Amino acid sequence: MTTRKSLLVGSMPFSDEQEAMTFAITHLGDSLLALPDGEIGEKTEQYPNGKRSAWVMTAINLCAEDTANWEVVKDVVRGTDGFPVDYNSVQKLRPKHSPATMHKYLKFGYDDYFKESYATFTALKQEKGLDDLAFQVGVPTGLGIAFSMMSPINALRYTDAFNKQVAYEVNEILKVARDDVVIQIEVPGELAFAYKLPNFMVNIALWSIFNLVKKINPPARIGFHLCLGDLNNEALTHAKTLDKMVHFSNTLVDRWSPEHELAYMHYPLAEAIDPPPMDASFYEALKHIRLPENTRFVAGFVHEKRSDAELIQIRDMIETIRQHPVDVACSCGLGRRPRAVAESVIKTTVELTT
């Protein structure tokens, strides 16, 4: 029997990265596929939960602050956490340079975040005797950033420039920890596109992913977080069925290059504040997922609105459909949850891996 593993998608609502990693590794230990640093960042009066806690919005804020290279054409409407109150309240920006040169004026800081947390990770890993545990770094695609902050036309025009900078920062990370890191590519924008397109056009939604992956120096271990969006615990995409998601990931796998290891495929099975369904028929499409032999399937169904008994029932339904034990996760990061909820969900994840 394959041992179930756990995945923490990324963000966690703790005081800082060290506390987040310590809590996660203490409770989940050797069940972890990899360990993220919690994606918290500096806490300020404007960002009381940390500057990194809303994922791609952090990158957008960095661009908005860079008035030498960006023009703000629509101001953000911020909530109490400093980030947009909803998807319609994100600031809109206009670049001051051409698509061919814009990458020279971009800096997202994923390599800096890595450098700030990697020593802590290494120390915790040694302390716990988890020699095979990898560090997990989550990054968006260029389209994921651009589509949120620019007009649709400009987002498409500038995706390659954004991907160049994301890949540059990933490659800097790989120089330090190639065999000790998993790069998690997070694709809410692409998945949203896929749900709006007929299946035969899914490659339009995938092109930005492959554009980024081709820029990452091989070999690299890459995992995918298929994402429905989770801004302020509200989903961007509402998936009435999983058929489109399965077609999306199967097409991605069919085109995957062996120069990079495809470590795992994470499926979100809850929609932010909305819990995963109890109806077994919702999960039937999962039987059609195709993955390389050594690629792990991660079921993102752990949710605070389901009891432990209900979550065990969902896990067992999925395993019956998939005909093998599955790895366990939430549908997205926990950074938008209250700390007490996050702690409870992590402890529940422990039980679900046994």
Residue frames as qw, qx, qy, qz and C-alpha x, y, z in Angstrom:
[[0.000, 0.887, 0.462, 0.000, 0.00, 0.00, 0.00],
 [0.375, 0.502, -0.030, 0.779, 1.30, 3.44, -0.93],
 [0.323, -0.447, -0.496, 0.670, 1.77, 5.71, 2.09],
 [0.090, 0.899, 0.375, 0.208, -0.45, 8.76, 2.07],
 [0.445, 0.000, -0.124, 0.887, 1.40, 12.08, 2.11],
 [0.024, -0.852, -0.427, 0.302, 0.28, 15.59, 2.99],
 [0.408, 0.369, 0.203, 0.810, 0.69, 18.89, 1.16],
 [0.098, -0.745, -0.317, 0.579, 0.49, 22.40, 2.56],
 [0.539, 0.716, 0.348, 0.276, -0.34, 24.51, -0.45],
 [0.438, 0.509, -0.077, 0.737, 1.60, 27.55, 0.76],
 [0.092, -0.543, 0.214, -0.806, 0.40, 30.34, 3.02],
 [0.547, -0.419, -0.693, 0.212, -0.23, 29.90, 6.75],
 [0.186, -0.836, -0.106, -0.506, -1.56, 32.45, 9.29],
 [0.759, -0.409, -0.288, 0.417, 1.28, 32.42, 11.83],
 [0.251, -0.901, 0.002, 0.353, 3.42, 35.18, 13.33],
 [0.123, 0.763, -0.527, -0.354, 6.34, 34.53, 10.97],
 [0.734, 0.382, -0.516, -0.223, 7.87, 31.95, 8.66],
 [0.180, 0.336, -0.867, 0.321, 9.86, 30.19, 11.38],
 [0.463, -0.003, 0.634, -0.619, 6.76, 29.61, 13.50],
 [0.784, 0.326, -0.074, -0.523, 4.79, 28.42, 10.46],
 [0.610, 0.408, -0.677, -0.050, 7.45, 25.92, 9.43],
 [0.026, -0.268, 0.842, -0.467, 7.96, 24.72, 13.00],
 [0.631, 0.084, 0.440, -0.633, 4.24, 24.09, 13.53],
 [0.793, 0.386, -0.245, -0.402, 3.88, 22.32, 10.18],
 [0.521, 0.409, -0.745, 0.082, 6.92, 20.07, 10.52],
 [0.210, -0.236, 0.773, -0.550, 6.12, 19.24, 14.16],
 [0.675, 0.157, 0.442, -0.569, 2.60, 18.05, 13.34],
 [0.829, 0.470, -0.064, -0.297, 2.93, 16.66, 9.81],
 [0.569, -0.520, 0.612, 0.176, 6.56, 15.50, 9.97],
 [0.246, -0.258, 0.810, 0.466, 7.54, 12.83, 7.48],
 [0.462, 0.554, 0.691, -0.048, 4.09, 12.84, 5.85],
 [0.180, 0.829, -0.022, -0.530, 4.94, 16.14, 4.15],
 [0.778, 0.522, 0.220, 0.273, 5.61, 16.07, 0.42],
 [0.461, 0.357, -0.102, 0.806, 7.56, 19.31, 0.92],
 [0.324, -0.650, -0.471, 0.501, 7.60, 22.19, 3.40],
 [0.206, 0.753, 0.197, 0.593, 6.59, 25.75, 2.44],
 [0.335, 0.064, -0.439, 0.831, 7.65, 28.65, 4.63],
 [0.045, -0.611, -0.662, 0.432, 4.11, 29.93, 5.24],
 [0.235, 0.476, 0.407, 0.743, 4.37, 32.91, 2.87],
 [0.290, -0.779, -0.469, 0.298, 3.84, 35.55, 5.56],
 [0.403, 0.545, 0.067, 0.732, 6.37, 38.32, 5.10],
 [0.173, 0.066, -0.361, 0.914, 6.76, 41.58, 6.95],
 [0.176, -0.709, -0.682, 0.020, 3.82, 42.61, 9.12],
 [0.144, 0.116, -0.054, 0.981, 2.97, 46.29, 9.12],
 [0.286, 0.327, 0.455, -0.777, 0.03, 48.49, 10.08],
 [0.546, 0.358, -0.282, -0.703, -1.25, 48.25, 6.50],
 [0.726, 0.160, -0.635, -0.210, -0.53, 44.51, 6.20],
 [0.537, -0.538, 0.476, -0.443, -1.25, 43.08, 9.68],
 [0.956, -0.028, 0.273, -0.103, -1.20, 39.48, 8.40],
 [0.587, -0.319, 0.533, 0.519, 2.01, 39.99, 6.42],
 [0.268, 0.625, -0.288, -0.675, 2.88, 41.43, 3.01],
 [0.130, 0.243, -0.884, -0.378, 3.04, 37.98, 1.37],
 [0.347, 0.123, 0.844, -0.390, -0.22, 36.56, 2.72],
 [0.626, 0.553, 0.305, -0.457, -2.33, 37.19, -0.38],
 [0.759, 0.138, 0.543, 0.331, -0.05, 35.48, -2.89],
 [0.503, 0.420, 0.389, 0.648, -0.04, 37.13, -6.33],
 [0.078, -0.953, -0.247, -0.159, -1.37, 40.40, -4.88],
 [0.576, -0.661, 0.157, 0.454, 2.06, 40.86, -3.28],
 [0.542, 0.062, 0.467, 0.696, 3.67, 40.93, -6.73],
 [0.145, 0.763, 0.456, 0.436, 1.05, 43.39, -7.97],
 [0.357, -0.913, -0.125, 0.155, 1.71, 45.67, -4.99],
 [0.600, -0.391, 0.298, 0.631, 5.43, 45.70, -5.82],
 [0.378, 0.378, 0.504, 0.678, 4.67, 46.79, -9.37],
 [0.083, -0.882, -0.403, -0.229, 2.21, 49.48, -8.21],
 [0.487, -0.794, 0.004, 0.364, 4.84, 50.92, -5.88],
 [0.548, -0.164, 0.422, 0.703, 7.30, 51.17, -8.80],
 [0.328, 0.831, 0.302, -0.331, 5.92, 54.35, -10.34],
 [0.067, -0.634, 0.515, 0.573, 9.02, 54.79, -12.51],
 [0.006, -0.154, 0.893, 0.423, 8.01, 51.78, -14.57],
 [0.041, -0.462, -0.880, -0.102, 4.25, 51.48, -14.00],
 [0.236, -0.194, -0.027, -0.952, 1.26, 53.80, -14.23],
 [0.131, 0.302, 0.862, -0.385, -1.69, 53.12, -11.93],
 [0.204, -0.183, -0.487, -0.829, -4.87, 53.46, -13.99],
 [0.646, -0.505, -0.353, -0.451, -7.26, 52.14, -11.34],
 [0.130, -0.519, 0.641, -0.551, -6.66, 52.34, -7.60],
 [0.414, -0.116, -0.898, 0.094, -7.10, 49.36, -5.32],
 [0.581, -0.554, 0.002, -0.596, -9.89, 49.12, -2.75],
 [0.335, 0.290, -0.826, 0.348, -8.18, 47.57, 0.26],
 [0.723, -0.520, -0.410, -0.196, -9.58, 45.52, 3.09],
 [0.534, -0.810, 0.204, -0.127, -8.34, 45.40, 6.66],
 [0.877, -0.215, 0.284, 0.323, -5.54, 43.02, 5.64],
 [0.154, -0.656, 0.365, 0.643, -4.18, 45.55, 3.11],
 [0.210, -0.007, 0.828, 0.520, -5.17, 43.50, 0.08],
 [0.331, -0.109, -0.404, -0.846, -8.08, 44.01, -2.35],
 [0.532, -0.021, 0.539, -0.653, -11.52, 43.39, -0.88],
 [0.805, 0.300, 0.488, -0.154, -12.55, 41.30, -3.90],
 [0.647, 0.109, 0.530, 0.537, -11.48, 40.39, -7.43],
 [0.290, 0.802, 0.374, 0.363, -13.06, 43.54, -8.88],
 [0.276, -0.960, 0.002, 0.044, -11.09, 45.78, -6.51],
 [0.778, -0.177, 0.217, 0.562, -7.57, 44.88, -7.66],
 [0.007, 0.785, -0.170, -0.596, -5.54, 47.84, -8.89],
 [0.782, 0.522, 0.284, 0.188, -5.01, 48.08, -12.65],
 [0.372, -0.666, 0.322, 0.561, -1.63, 49.10, -14.03],
 [0.694, 0.720, 0.025, 0.008, -0.20, 50.14, -17.36],
 [0.790, -0.232, 0.175, 0.540, 3.46, 49.32, -18.18],
 [0.087, 0.923, -0.130, -0.351, 5.82, 52.10, -19.28],
 [0.122, -0.521, 0.749, 0.390, 8.03, 49.78, -21.35],
 [0.664, 0.275, -0.481, -0.503, 7.51, 47.45, -24.29],
 [0.966, -0.166, 0.077, -0.183, 6.85, 43.71, -23.88],
 [0.821, 0.393, -0.292, 0.295, 10.35, 43.03, -25.25],
 [0.326, 0.468, -0.462, 0.679, 12.10, 45.02, -22.49],
 [0.557, -0.629, -0.016, -0.543, 9.66, 44.95, -19.55],
 [0.907, -0.254, -0.306, 0.141, 11.37, 41.98, -17.85],
 [0.519, 0.302, -0.320, 0.733, 14.35, 44.23, -17.11],
 [0.169, -0.414, 0.202, -0.871, 12.15, 46.32, -14.82],
 [0.795, -0.376, -0.270, -0.393, 10.47, 43.52, -12.89],
 [0.206, 0.295, -0.818, 0.450, 11.33, 42.07, -9.49],
 [0.702, -0.412, -0.371, -0.447, 8.95, 39.76, -7.60],
 [0.240, -0.631, 0.571, -0.467, 11.29, 38.59, -4.84],
 [0.959, -0.139, -0.115, -0.218, 10.60, 34.84, -4.79],
 [0.753, 0.271, -0.428, 0.419, 14.35, 34.16, -4.65],
 [0.002, -0.503, 0.433, -0.748, 14.72, 36.63, -1.79],
 [0.758, -0.365, 0.120, -0.527, 11.91, 34.99, 0.19],
 [0.951, 0.066, -0.292, 0.073, 13.61, 31.65, -0.37],
 [0.502, 0.407, -0.474, 0.599, 16.96, 32.95, 0.89],
 [0.302, -0.509, 0.331, -0.735, 15.33, 34.37, 4.01],
 [0.831, -0.250, 0.180, -0.463, 13.71, 31.05, 4.94],
 [0.834, 0.294, -0.466, -0.030, 15.99, 28.32, 3.59],
 [0.236, 0.406, -0.729, 0.498, 18.42, 28.29, 6.53],
 [0.535, -0.195, 0.475, -0.671, 15.52, 27.90, 8.96],
 [0.905, 0.169, -0.145, -0.361, 14.13, 25.08, 6.85],
 [0.642, 0.403, -0.626, 0.182, 17.51, 23.32, 6.77],
 [0.061, -0.358, 0.704, -0.610, 17.89, 23.58, 10.55],
 [0.717, -0.064, 0.314, -0.619, 14.38, 22.21, 11.19],
 [0.866, 0.296, -0.340, -0.219, 14.90, 19.40, 8.71],
 [0.457, 0.385, -0.723, 0.346, 18.12, 18.34, 10.44],
 [0.309, -0.289, 0.588, -0.690, 16.57, 18.67, 13.90],
 [0.808, 0.051, 0.242, -0.535, 13.68, 16.38, 12.94],
 [0.444, -0.249, 0.835, 0.211, 15.87, 13.92, 11.02],
 [0.669, 0.589, 0.404, -0.207, 13.87, 14.38, 7.81],
 [0.393, -0.398, 0.519, 0.646, 16.74, 14.07, 5.35],
 [0.294, 0.283, 0.751, 0.519, 14.49, 13.58, 2.31],
 [0.102, 0.819, 0.493, -0.277, 12.19, 16.54, 2.96],
 [0.408, 0.327, 0.295, 0.799, 12.34, 19.27, 0.30],
 [0.012, 0.433, 0.232, -0.871, 11.68, 22.98, 0.59],
 [0.308, 0.605, 0.703, 0.212, 8.59, 24.13, -1.29],
 [0.068, -0.351, 0.060, 0.932, 8.48, 27.41, -3.22],
 [0.382, 0.646, 0.660, -0.034, 5.20, 28.50, -4.76],
 [0.094, -0.315, 0.273, 0.904, 5.23, 30.79, -7.81],
 [0.579, 0.609, 0.356, -0.409, 2.59, 32.06, -10.22],
 [0.605, 0.340, 0.463, 0.552, 2.86, 32.13, -13.97],
 [0.155, -0.077, 0.128, 0.977, 3.40, 35.42, -15.72],
 [0.268, -0.407, -0.575, -0.657, -0.19, 35.29, -16.91],
 [0.476, -0.566, -0.650, 0.177, -1.38, 34.75, -13.35],
 [0.299, -0.455, -0.204, 0.814, 0.15, 38.08, -12.34],
 [0.049, -0.039, 0.361, 0.931, -0.51, 40.03, -15.51],
 [0.225, -0.452, -0.727, -0.466, -4.14, 39.01, -15.94],
 [0.361, -0.647, -0.589, 0.323, -4.99, 40.25, -12.45],
 [0.283, -0.640, -0.112, 0.705, -3.44, 43.70, -12.88],
 [0.042, -0.297, 0.449, 0.842, -3.65, 44.60, -16.58],
 [0.675, 0.362, -0.034, -0.642, -6.18, 44.76, -19.38],
 [0.909, 0.079, 0.409, -0.032, -6.72, 41.37, -21.06],
 [0.704, 0.688, -0.074, 0.159, -4.84, 42.44, -24.20],
 [0.066, 0.812, -0.510, 0.278, -1.86, 43.77, -22.27],
 [0.729, -0.403, 0.522, -0.183, -1.86, 40.70, -20.02],
 [0.924, 0.276, 0.245, 0.096, -1.39, 38.48, -23.06],
 [0.501, 0.803, -0.195, 0.258, 1.22, 40.78, -24.57],
 [0.060, -0.761, 0.524, -0.377, 3.30, 40.93, -21.38],
 [0.940, -0.292, 0.095, -0.152, 3.01, 37.34, -20.13],
 [0.868, 0.284, -0.196, 0.358, 6.34, 36.33, -21.65],
 [0.172, 0.663, -0.355, 0.637, 8.12, 39.24, -19.95],
 [0.623, -0.550, 0.288, -0.475, 6.62, 38.29, -16.59],
 [0.999, -0.051, -0.014, 0.004, 7.54, 34.64, -17.14],
 [0.623, 0.525, -0.344, 0.467, 11.14, 35.64, -17.84],
 [0.120, -0.622, 0.452, -0.628, 11.42, 37.28, -14.43],
 [0.852, -0.331, 0.201, -0.353, 9.61, 34.49, -12.56],
 [0.961, 0.184, -0.132, 0.156, 11.89, 31.93, -14.24],
 [0.363, 0.636, -0.424, 0.534, 14.98, 34.01, -13.46],
 [0.417, -0.565, 0.441, -0.559, 14.08, 34.01, -9.76],
 [0.971, -0.107, 0.107, -0.184, 13.31, 30.27, -9.84],
 [0.822, 0.407, -0.265, 0.298, 16.66, 29.59, -11.50],
 [0.040, 0.664, -0.487, 0.567, 18.42, 31.58, -8.79],
 [0.747, -0.388, 0.345, -0.416, 16.72, 29.32, -6.22],
 [0.988, 0.153, -0.034, -0.011, 17.76, 26.20, -8.12],
 [0.469, 0.646, -0.468, 0.379, 21.39, 27.31, -8.07],
 [0.245, -0.529, 0.594, -0.554, 21.29, 27.02, -4.28],
 [0.513, -0.101, 0.738, -0.427, 18.97, 24.08, -3.67],
 [0.492, 0.232, -0.586, -0.601, 18.26, 22.19, -6.89],
 [0.489, -0.065, -0.868, -0.061, 17.87, 18.75, -5.29],
 [0.192, -0.255, -0.720, 0.617, 16.38, 20.18, -2.12],
 [0.262, 0.325, 0.177, -0.891, 13.49, 22.21, -3.50],
 [0.276, 0.474, 0.807, 0.220, 10.15, 21.66, -5.22],
 [0.084, 0.105, -0.133, -0.982, 8.85, 24.52, -7.34],
 [0.236, 0.515, 0.802, -0.189, 5.07, 24.66, -7.05],
 [0.016, -0.080, -0.391, -0.917, 3.49, 26.41, -10.04],
 [0.178, 0.468, 0.687, -0.526, 0.09, 27.87, -9.16],
 [0.077, 0.092, 0.633, 0.765, -2.40, 28.39, -11.99],
 [0.234, 0.535, 0.640, -0.499, -5.71, 30.03, -11.00],
 [0.299, 0.583, -0.167, -0.737, -5.77, 32.25, -14.10],
 [0.211, 0.253, -0.832, -0.446, -5.15, 29.39, -16.49],
 [0.040, 0.261, 0.955, -0.135, -7.73, 27.17, -14.81],
 [0.280, 0.578, 0.372, -0.670, -10.27, 30.00, -14.94],
 [0.315, 0.465, -0.486, -0.669, -9.61, 30.29, -18.69],
 [0.090, 0.063, -0.975, -0.196, -10.02, 26.55, -19.13],
 [0.170, 0.418, 0.814, -0.367, -13.44, 26.60, -17.48],
 [0.337, 0.650, 0.125, -0.670, -14.57, 29.28, -19.94],
 [0.285, 0.499, -0.628, -0.525, -13.26, 27.52, -23.06],
 [0.951, 0.121, -0.069, -0.276, -14.43, 24.41, -24.89],
 [0.838, -0.373, 0.354, 0.182, -12.13, 21.44, -24.35],
 [0.796, 0.392, 0.215, 0.407, -10.58, 21.60, -27.79],
 [0.230, 0.849, -0.088, 0.468, -9.25, 25.09, -26.98],
 [0.724, -0.676, -0.060, 0.125, -7.61, 24.17, -23.66],
 [0.747, 0.083, 0.023, 0.659, -4.11, 24.69, -25.09],
 [0.087, 0.751, 0.066, 0.652, -4.87, 28.42, -25.10],
 [0.590, -0.768, 0.031, -0.249, -5.13, 28.20, -21.32],
 [0.908, -0.305, 0.091, 0.272, -1.96, 26.12, -21.03],
 [0.651, 0.611, -0.065, 0.445, 0.44, 28.10, -23.21],
 [0.102, -0.858, 0.296, -0.408, 1.61, 30.44, -20.43],
 [0.830, -0.468, 0.299, -0.048, 2.43, 27.44, -18.21],
 [0.899, 0.163, 0.195, 0.357, 4.67, 25.87, -20.84],
 [0.338, 0.827, -0.093, 0.440, 6.15, 29.27, -21.68],
 [0.408, -0.795, 0.358, -0.271, 7.29, 29.50, -18.04],
 [0.912, -0.261, 0.312, 0.049, 8.41, 25.89, -17.65],
 [0.804, 0.478, 0.044, 0.352, 10.62, 26.11, -20.75],
 [0.153, 0.838, -0.255, 0.457, 12.47, 29.01, -19.11],
 [0.677, -0.633, 0.335, -0.172, 13.26, 27.02, -15.94],
 [0.262, 0.606, -0.750, -0.045, 16.69, 25.41, -16.14],
 [0.948, -0.121, -0.217, -0.199, 16.52, 21.60, -16.06],
 [0.402, -0.392, -0.801, -0.206, 16.36, 19.45, -14.17],
 [0.227, -0.246, 0.379, -0.863, 13.85, 20.75, -11.64],
 [0.078, -0.352, -0.920, 0.156, 11.19, 19.14, -9.47],
 [0.244, -0.106, -0.121, -0.956, 7.90, 20.82, -10.26],
 [0.069, 0.407, 0.879, -0.236, 4.50, 20.38, -8.66],
 [0.124, -0.347, -0.394, -0.842, 1.23, 21.93, -9.75],
 [0.110, 0.378, 0.657, -0.642, -1.39, 23.57, -7.59],
 [0.061, -0.473, -0.631, -0.611, -4.50, 23.71, -9.73],
 [0.100, -0.254, -0.474, 0.837, -6.24, 26.64, -8.10],
 [0.024, 0.696, 0.673, 0.248, -9.81, 27.93, -8.06],
 [0.048, 0.590, -0.054, 0.804, -8.72, 31.21, -6.46],
 [0.561, -0.518, -0.588, 0.268, -8.94, 32.19, -2.80],
 [0.149, 0.369, -0.131, 0.908, -8.88, 35.98, -2.41],
 [0.355, -0.243, 0.375, -0.822, -10.32, 36.74, 1.03],
 [0.320, 0.052, 0.917, -0.233, -11.53, 33.14, 1.15],
 [0.645, 0.540, 0.242, -0.483, -13.67, 33.59, -1.98],
 [0.667, 0.059, 0.636, 0.383, -13.17, 31.46, -5.09],
 [0.129, 0.467, -0.369, -0.794, -12.46, 32.92, -8.54],
 [0.442, 0.116, -0.727, -0.513, -13.75, 29.85, -10.41],
 [0.663, -0.074, 0.518, -0.536, -16.78, 27.78, -9.45],
 [0.206, 0.253, -0.888, -0.324, -16.40, 24.25, -10.77],
 [0.776, -0.045, 0.120, -0.618, -19.80, 22.61, -11.08],
 [0.998, 0.059, 0.019, 0.015, -18.04, 19.49, -12.35],
 [0.504, -0.635, 0.478, 0.338, -14.43, 18.27, -12.36],
 [0.816, 0.400, 0.369, 0.198, -14.46, 17.19, -16.01],
 [0.367, 0.904, -0.084, 0.201, -12.86, 20.40, -17.24],
 [0.358, -0.799, 0.481, -0.050, -10.16, 20.24, -14.57],
 [0.816, -0.126, 0.547, 0.139, -9.35, 16.66, -15.51],
 [0.704, 0.628, 0.224, 0.244, -9.08, 17.56, -19.20],
 [0.044, 0.959, -0.243, 0.139, -6.86, 20.52, -18.28],
 [0.488, -0.648, 0.584, 0.019, -4.41, 18.44, -16.24],
 [0.849, 0.130, 0.490, 0.149, -4.42, 15.52, -18.69],
 [0.576, 0.786, 0.063, 0.215, -3.52, 17.85, -21.54],
 [0.156, -0.892, 0.413, -0.100, -0.77, 19.38, -19.42],
 [0.708, -0.368, 0.600, 0.056, 0.60, 15.90, -18.65],
 [0.829, 0.423, 0.341, 0.134, 0.40, 14.79, -22.28],
 [0.454, 0.835, -0.083, 0.299, 2.66, 17.69, -23.28],
 [0.533, -0.808, 0.247, 0.049, 5.00, 17.47, -20.29],
 [0.556, 0.649, -0.500, 0.139, 8.72, 17.34, -21.07],
 [0.907, -0.291, -0.255, 0.164, 10.77, 14.70, -19.21],
 [0.468, 0.451, -0.327, 0.687, 13.59, 17.20, -18.65],
 [0.260, -0.403, 0.416, -0.773, 11.71, 18.25, -15.48],
 [0.163, -0.182, -0.949, 0.200, 10.27, 15.92, -12.84],
 [0.456, -0.436, -0.255, -0.732, 6.51, 16.30, -12.41],
 [0.068, 0.176, -0.821, 0.539, 6.37, 15.74, -8.66],
 [0.122, 0.410, 0.826, -0.367, 2.65, 16.09, -7.96],
 [0.147, -0.369, -0.460, -0.794, -0.68, 17.35, -9.25],
 [0.019, 0.259, 0.672, -0.694, -2.87, 19.04, -6.64],
 [0.151, -0.475, -0.658, -0.564, -6.62, 19.21, -7.29],
 [0.186, -0.050, 0.408, -0.892, -8.77, 21.74, -5.39],
 [0.243, -0.335, -0.880, -0.234, -11.98, 19.97, -4.42],
 [0.146, -0.741, -0.533, 0.381, -13.44, 22.75, -2.25],
 [0.287, 0.667, 0.238, 0.645, -14.06, 26.34, -3.27],
 [0.068, 0.442, -0.315, 0.837, -12.50, 28.62, -0.65],
 [0.366, -0.191, 0.506, -0.757, -15.20, 29.15, 1.99],
 [0.844, 0.066, -0.088, -0.525, -17.43, 26.48, 0.41],
 [0.553, -0.385, 0.737, -0.055, -16.69, 22.93, 1.59],
 [0.130, 0.208, -0.868, -0.431, -16.18, 19.90, -0.67],
 [0.725, -0.078, -0.223, -0.647, -19.37, 18.11, -1.76],
 [0.530, -0.241, 0.764, -0.278, -20.48, 14.89, -0.07],
 [0.844, 0.399, 0.133, -0.332, -21.96, 13.49, -3.28],
 [0.673, -0.259, 0.599, 0.348, -19.71, 10.72, -4.63],
 [0.642, 0.607, 0.417, 0.215, -20.79, 11.46, -8.21],
 [0.069, 0.984, -0.131, -0.101, -18.93, 14.80, -8.05],
 [0.354, -0.676, 0.615, 0.200, -15.63, 12.95, -7.77],
 [0.880, 0.232, 0.414, 0.020, -16.26, 10.35, -10.51],
 [0.550, 0.822, -0.139, 0.052, -14.28, 12.34, -13.09],
 [0.283, -0.778, 0.560, -0.003, -11.14, 11.78, -11.01],
 [0.855, -0.039, 0.510, 0.079, -10.95, 8.22, -12.33],
 [0.713, 0.651, 0.179, 0.192, -9.93, 9.66, -15.72],
 [0.121, -0.928, 0.334, 0.112, -6.84, 11.55, -14.49],
 [0.906, 0.278, -0.117, 0.297, -3.63, 10.46, -16.24],
 [0.275, -0.900, 0.338, 0.007, -0.34, 10.99, -14.43],
 [0.499, 0.535, -0.671, 0.118, 3.24, 9.79, -14.97],
 [0.775, -0.177, -0.600, 0.088, 4.10, 6.75, -12.89],
 [0.530, -0.169, -0.484, 0.676, 5.98, 8.67, -10.18],
 [0.107, -0.343, -0.017, -0.933, 3.73, 11.74, -10.07],
 [0.066, -0.285, -0.827, 0.479, 1.60, 11.93, -6.93],
 [0.214, -0.580, -0.507, -0.601, -2.08, 12.85, -6.93],
 [0.123, -0.102, -0.560, 0.813, -3.01, 15.28, -4.15],
 [0.191, -0.638, -0.679, -0.310, -6.69, 15.61, -3.24],
 [0.097, 0.158, -0.273, 0.944, -7.43, 19.08, -1.89],
 [0.450, -0.512, -0.593, -0.429, -10.55, 18.43, 0.19],
 [0.438, -0.338, -0.614, 0.564, -9.62, 19.14, 3.83],
 [0.104, -0.532, -0.200, -0.816, -11.98, 21.86, 5.06],
 [0.017, -0.063, 0.638, -0.767, -13.07, 23.30, 8.39],
 [0.587, 0.011, 0.059, -0.808, -16.77, 23.07, 7.46],
 [0.823, 0.026, -0.512, -0.244, -16.67, 19.28, 7.26],
 [0.737, -0.558, 0.326, -0.197, -16.46, 16.99, 10.29],
 [0.185, -0.514, 0.827, 0.137, -13.64, 14.48, 10.61],
 [0.592, 0.181, 0.780, -0.093, -16.09, 11.71, 9.78],
 [0.584, 0.755, 0.190, -0.230, -17.25, 13.52, 6.63],
 [0.169, 0.809, -0.520, -0.216, -13.67, 14.13, 5.53],
 [0.386, -0.262, 0.882, 0.061, -12.79, 10.48, 6.01],
 [0.643, 0.462, 0.588, -0.166, -15.85, 9.60, 3.93],
 [0.454, 0.850, -0.116, -0.239, -14.73, 11.96, 1.14],
 [0.087, -0.647, 0.739, 0.164, -11.18, 10.60, 1.25],
 [0.511, -0.019, 0.859, -0.019, -12.47, 7.04, 1.01],
 [0.633, 0.655, 0.344, -0.228, -14.79, 7.92, -1.88],
 [0.305, 0.845, -0.378, -0.225, -11.88, 9.46, -3.79],
 [0.224, -0.478, 0.846, 0.080, -9.63, 6.49, -3.08],
 [0.648, 0.253, 0.707, -0.127, -12.32, 4.09, -4.26],
 [0.573, 0.789, 0.103, -0.195, -12.65, 6.04, -7.49],
 [0.203, 0.821, -0.526, -0.090, -8.88, 6.41, -7.97],
 [0.984, -0.010, -0.178, -0.004, -8.22, 2.85, -6.75],
 [0.669, 0.157, -0.395, 0.609, -5.20, 3.87, -4.69],
 [0.401, -0.686, -0.341, 0.502, -4.41, 5.88, -1.54],
 [0.313, 0.787, 0.163, 0.506, -4.31, 9.61, -2.25],
 [0.392, -0.014, -0.330, 0.859, -2.29, 12.42, -0.76],
 [0.204, -0.777, -0.589, 0.088, -4.19, 14.93, 1.35],
 [0.266, 0.023, -0.041, 0.963, -4.39, 18.74, 1.33],
 [0.220, 0.653, 0.399, -0.606, -6.68, 21.73, 1.57],
 [0.583, 0.685, 0.402, 0.169, -7.93, 23.27, -1.65],
 [0.338, 0.804, -0.096, 0.479, -5.65, 26.31, -1.27],
 [0.364, 0.258, -0.538, 0.716, -3.32, 27.99, 1.21],
 [0.424, -0.605, -0.646, 0.191, -4.47, 28.60, 4.78],
 [0.322, 0.008, -0.159, 0.933, -3.31, 32.21, 4.96],
 [0.287, -0.341, -0.221, -0.868, -6.84, 33.59, 4.65],
 [0.666, -0.463, -0.573, -0.117, -8.13, 31.42, 7.52],
 [0.446, -0.799, 0.243, -0.323, -8.05, 32.40, 11.22],
 [0.134, 0.551, -0.802, 0.189, -5.05, 30.89, 12.97],
 [0.546, -0.142, 0.711, -0.421, -7.16, 28.59, 15.14],
 [0.850, 0.394, 0.121, -0.328, -8.87, 27.20, 12.03],
 [0.536, 0.650, -0.538, -0.020, -5.51, 26.66, 10.30],
 [0.144, -0.441, 0.833, -0.303, -4.10, 24.80, 13.30],
 [0.711, 0.072, 0.556, -0.424, -7.19, 22.61, 13.49],
 [0.798, 0.535, -0.098, -0.260, -7.13, 21.85, 9.76],
 [0.324, 0.620, -0.710, 0.080, -3.43, 20.90, 9.88],
 [0.350, -0.261, 0.823, -0.363, -4.10, 18.55, 12.81],
 [0.803, 0.294, 0.327, -0.402, -7.04, 17.03, 10.91],
 [0.615, 0.635, -0.434, -0.173, -4.73, 16.50, 7.92],
 [0.073, -0.470, 0.859, -0.189, -2.51, 14.39, 10.14],
 [0.611, 0.049, 0.691, -0.384, -5.43, 12.07, 10.89],
 [0.757, 0.538, 0.078, -0.362, -6.42, 11.83, 7.24],
 [0.403, 0.648, -0.638, -0.107, -2.96, 10.63, 6.18],
 [0.271, -0.320, 0.875, -0.242, -3.10, 7.61, 8.54]]
